[in-house]
Every structure is written in C-alpha cells, then in structure tokens.
Amino acid sequence: MEILKEKRCRVIKKYESPYTDPFLITKGEMLSISEKDSEWSGWIWCTKKNGISRWVPESYLKIEGNSGKANQDYNATELSVNFGEELFIEQEEAEWYWVTNQQGKSGWVPIKNVQIIN
C-alpha cells in the first residue's frame, strides 16, 4: 500500500487498540460470522478456523448464512494512537482510516478520533 503523504491527520482523541494478536485473512478464506457491529456500521464480527475473532468490513466478504468468504486480503490491525500524533491516511473503510504513524507502524483508527490537517 502506498502512503498518500498529502492525506494527513492529527489525533484529537487517544485510541487504545483492545487487540494485540495479528489478524490477517486472505482472499477466498472462509470465516464464521456472529454479529454486525451496532456502533460501527459496515463491520461484522468474524472468527477464523484457529478461533481468533475480529471485526471485518462487510464489503470485504461474500456472506452466505453464518459464513463469509473473503473477497480480498484484509489486515485487521488496529493502531493505538495518542493525542497530537500525526498520521498519514492510506485508506478509508466504514468510518475508520488505515493510517501509518511517524514510526512506520500501520493500522486502523476510528475517523472520529482524528482530524484532517491538510
């Protein structure tokens, strides 16, 4: 993924990721689906065969009953960020940005926690 340096934002509210384990899915992978997120529209709680679960964008899945087939690769890493931190925005999905911080770490942060600074 290319960093779009012209799309920058600053953290206006700290965000602490509740997840520490990586969660990657590959195109074609089958997942169990249990619920849609009521707070974050467009996200579905999915469980891999190894038992690890995370939120996945609904648009990344072909849903059939209680199963979902990934229609593209996905990295569910959430990035913990602190107030005032500057980030580079790479992607937007269902009220979240995929960002990279000044140290080169990437992950998802809620759009409501940042402000565009361009």
N, C-alpha and C positions, 0 to 999 in steps of 0.2 A: 504494500500500500504506500502510495506516495504522500508525503507530508505537504499539505497545502499551506505554505507559510503565510499567505495573505489572509487566511481564516484563523484569527487568533481570538482567544477569550481569556478572561481572568476569573478566578474562582471568587464568588461572592458569598458562598456558604460552604463550609467544610463538608466533605463527604468521606465517610469511612466504609470501605467495602466489607460486607459481612462474610465474604468468601475468600479463602486462601488457596484452595486447591485449583489447579488449572482445569478448564472445562472446554474441550475442543470437540467439534463434531465435523465430520466430513460428508461431502455430498453423497447422497444415497444411504446414509446411516439411518437406521430405524430407532425411534425413541418412543417411550411411553409418555402419554400426556395425562396430566391430572387436573389442572385448573388454569383458567385465564386470570391474569392479574387485574384486580379491581382498581388498584391505584394507578397502574401504568397500562393504559390501553395499548393493545397490539403485542403484548408479551404473553407467552404460555410457559407454564412450569413443566419441564421435560426431564425424564430420567433415562440415562444411558443403561446399557446392559450391565455395566460394572456397578450400578446402584447409585452413582453420583447424579444429583439433580441441580438444574439451574434454569433461569429464565431464558427463553429463546424467542427472538422476534417471530411472530406468527407468519410474517411474509417469507421467512426462510424455510417454511415447512409445507408439505402437502399432507393435509390432515385427512385421515380415514378412521372414523370412530375414535378410539382411545390411543391411536398410534399416529405418529408423524414421521414422514420421510424427509430428510434434509434435502432441499433443492440446491444448496450451495454449502461451502465450508463456512464454519462460524466459530469465533473465539469469544467466549462469554466472560473474559477477564474484566472485572470492574476495577477502576483505578481509585485508590484513596488519594484525596487532594486536600490541601489546606488553603485557608483564606488568603487571597492575594496572589496565589500561584498563577503563572501564565502558562497557557496550554495552546497547542496547535490542533485545530479541528480537522479531522480527516474524513469523517462520515457522520451522517445523522440517521437515526432509526428510532421511530416511535418514542419521541420525547427524550432521547439520550444521544449524546455525542461520543464517537470513538475519537479519543484525543491522545496526544503524545506530550509528555511534560519535558521540562528543560534537561532532565537526566536521561531522556531517551526511553522512558517506560511508557507503555501504551495501555489503554483500557477504556471502558465505558464509564461516563459520568452523566448524571441527570442534567438535562438542559437548564432546569430551574436553579441549579447551583452555580451557574456561570453566566457571564455577560460578555457579549462580543465587544472587542476593543478596537476594531478597525475603523 
